[in-house]
Amino acid sequence: MRINTISPGAVRTARWENPDGHGAEPARSMGVTQEELPAQIPAATGMTTGRLLEPSEVATAVAHLASPLAAAMSGADLLTSRSCPILRAFPG
């Protein structure tokens, strides 16, 4: 049995822009609309790559771990965070 994990950082989803979603409080505290928030998060949190992850990037990591290419991997944690300390910047 192989056990591997994926640890994504902030992923661009509707939750960031939905009025009832995850981004409501950070948007208010930053003085931006929720639609503007995803573009502001990288600079506000020190992301070195300048953008949020796209869902397809996380899906690619999942597909890789599920493929024969990862047959020799076990006990790995793929960090797909785009260098984002978002959880420390905006605690839940």
Short mmCIF file of the C-alpha atoms (twelve columns), coordinates in Angstrom:
data_MODEL
# 
_entry.id   MODEL 
# 
loop_
_atom_site.group_PDB 
_atom_site.id 
_atom_site.type_symbol 
_atom_site.label_atom_id 
_atom_site.label_alt_id 
_atom_site.label_comp_id 
_atom_site.label_asym_id 
_atom_site.label_seq_id 
_atom_site.Cartn_x 
_atom_site.Cartn_y 
_atom_site.Cartn_z 
_atom_site.pdbx_PDB_model_num 
ATOM 1  C CA . MET A 1  0.000   0.000  0.000   1 
ATOM 2  C CA . ARG A 2  1.233   3.473  -0.896  1 
ATOM 3  C CA . ILE A 3  0.162   6.596  0.970   1 
ATOM 4  C CA . ASN A 4  0.982   10.002 -0.457  1 
ATOM 5  C CA . THR A 5  -0.563  13.411 0.140   1 
ATOM 6  C CA . ILE A 6  -0.940  16.716 -1.630  1 
ATOM 7  C CA . SER A 7  -0.820  19.967 0.334   1 
ATOM 8  C CA . PRO A 8  -2.209  22.760 -1.791  1 
ATOM 9  C CA . GLY A 9  -1.965  26.383 -0.795  1 
ATOM 10 C CA . ALA A 10 -4.533  28.966 -1.806  1 
ATOM 11 C CA . VAL A 11 -6.381  27.803 -4.922  1 
ATOM 12 C CA . ARG A 12 -8.351  30.184 -7.126  1 
ATOM 13 C CA . THR A 13 -11.945 29.024 -6.668  1 
ATOM 14 C CA . ALA A 14 -15.343 30.670 -6.413  1 
ATOM 15 C CA . ARG A 15 -15.034 30.557 -2.606  1 
ATOM 16 C CA . TRP A 16 -12.681 33.531 -2.769  1 
ATOM 17 C CA . GLU A 17 -15.150 35.667 -4.746  1 
ATOM 18 C CA . ASN A 18 -18.495 34.387 -3.408  1 
ATOM 19 C CA . PRO A 19 -20.076 36.920 -0.980  1 
ATOM 20 C CA . ASP A 20 -20.536 34.140 1.579   1 
ATOM 21 C CA . GLY A 21 -17.193 32.513 0.835   1 
ATOM 22 C CA . HIS A 22 -13.755 32.323 2.395   1 
ATOM 23 C CA . GLY A 23 -12.581 35.649 0.974   1 
ATOM 24 C CA . ALA A 24 -15.168 37.969 2.561   1 
ATOM 25 C CA . GLU A 25 -13.200 38.879 5.674   1 
ATOM 26 C CA . PRO A 26 -9.766  39.187 4.015   1 
ATOM 27 C CA . ALA A 27 -11.298 41.423 1.298   1 
ATOM 28 C CA . ARG A 28 -12.838 43.704 3.911   1 
ATOM 29 C CA . SER A 29 -9.631  43.941 5.901   1 
ATOM 30 C CA . MET A 30 -7.620  44.714 2.730   1 
ATOM 31 C CA . GLY A 31 -10.150 47.275 1.479   1 
ATOM 32 C CA . VAL A 32 -10.808 45.515 -1.836  1 
ATOM 33 C CA . THR A 33 -13.800 43.784 -3.378  1 
ATOM 34 C CA . GLN A 34 -13.948 40.011 -3.332  1 
ATOM 35 C CA . GLU A 35 -13.559 40.034 -7.118  1 
ATOM 36 C CA . GLU A 36 -10.272 41.936 -6.687  1 
ATOM 37 C CA . LEU A 37 -9.043  39.783 -3.813  1 
ATOM 38 C CA . PRO A 38 -7.433  36.908 -5.779  1 
ATOM 39 C CA . ALA A 39 -5.183  39.390 -7.573  1 
ATOM 40 C CA . GLN A 40 -4.215  41.059 -4.279  1 
ATOM 41 C CA . ILE A 41 -3.431  37.964 -2.212  1 
ATOM 42 C CA . PRO A 42 0.017   37.230 -3.689  1 
ATOM 43 C CA . ALA A 43 1.494   40.616 -2.772  1 
ATOM 44 C CA . ALA A 44 -0.317  40.776 0.575   1 
ATOM 45 C CA . THR A 45 0.956   37.367 1.688   1 
ATOM 46 C CA . GLY A 46 4.449   37.388 0.192   1 
ATOM 47 C CA . MET A 47 3.827   34.741 -2.465  1 
ATOM 48 C CA . THR A 48 6.979   34.605 -4.522  1 
ATOM 49 C CA . THR A 49 5.206   33.349 -7.637  1 
ATOM 50 C CA . GLY A 50 2.676   36.187 -7.876  1 
ATOM 51 C CA . ARG A 51 -0.559  34.224 -8.331  1 
ATOM 52 C CA . LEU A 52 -2.882  31.686 -6.745  1 
ATOM 53 C CA . LEU A 53 -2.902  28.054 -7.773  1 
ATOM 54 C CA . GLU A 54 -5.389  27.048 -10.425 1 
ATOM 55 C CA . PRO A 55 -7.554  23.987 -9.710  1 
ATOM 56 C CA . SER A 56 -6.048  22.289 -12.752 1 
ATOM 57 C CA . GLU A 57 -2.579  22.524 -11.179 1 
ATOM 58 C CA . VAL A 58 -3.753  20.607 -8.110  1 
ATOM 59 C CA . ALA A 59 -5.523  18.114 -10.382 1 
ATOM 60 C CA . THR A 60 -2.272  17.556 -12.278 1 
ATOM 61 C CA . ALA A 61 -0.502  16.679 -9.031  1 
ATOM 62 C CA . VAL A 62 -3.312  14.254 -8.112  1 
ATOM 63 C CA . ALA A 63 -3.174  12.648 -11.556 1 
ATOM 64 C CA . HIS A 64 0.582   12.226 -11.257 1 
ATOM 65 C CA . LEU A 65 0.318   10.481 -7.887  1 
ATOM 66 C CA . ALA A 66 -2.389  8.195  -9.250  1 
ATOM 67 C CA . SER A 67 -0.368  7.306  -12.340 1 
ATOM 68 C CA . PRO A 68 2.226   4.577  -12.880 1 
ATOM 69 C CA . LEU A 69 4.851   7.342  -12.990 1 
ATOM 70 C CA . ALA A 70 4.560   7.639  -9.197  1 
ATOM 71 C CA . ALA A 71 4.713   3.891  -8.520  1 
ATOM 72 C CA . ALA A 72 7.934   4.249  -6.542  1 
ATOM 73 C CA . MET A 73 6.645   7.124  -4.406  1 
ATOM 74 C CA . SER A 74 5.446   6.337  -0.907  1 
ATOM 75 C CA . GLY A 75 5.127   8.621  2.083   1 
ATOM 76 C CA . ALA A 76 5.502   11.746 -0.040  1 
ATOM 77 C CA . ASP A 77 3.749   15.068 0.479   1 
ATOM 78 C CA . LEU A 78 3.586   17.175 -2.664  1 
ATOM 79 C CA . LEU A 79 3.580   20.829 -1.661  1 
ATOM 80 C CA . THR A 80 1.644   22.711 -4.315  1 
ATOM 81 C CA . SER A 81 1.517   25.999 -2.461  1 
ATOM 82 C CA . ARG A 82 3.093   28.456 -4.914  1 
ATOM 83 C CA . SER A 83 5.102   29.632 -1.877  1 
ATOM 84 C CA . CYS A 84 2.001   30.944 -0.147  1 
ATOM 85 C CA . PRO A 85 1.860   31.494 3.610   1 
ATOM 86 C CA . ILE A 86 -1.868  32.247 3.223   1 
ATOM 87 C CA . LEU A 87 -2.973  30.229 6.254   1 
ATOM 88 C CA . ARG A 88 -0.777  32.315 8.522   1 
ATOM 89 C CA . ALA A 89 -1.839  35.572 6.887   1 
ATOM 90 C CA . PHE A 90 -5.591  34.915 7.052   1 
ATOM 91 C CA . PRO A 91 -6.338  32.526 9.902   1 
ATOM 92 C CA . GLY A 92 -9.739  30.848 9.714   1 
# 
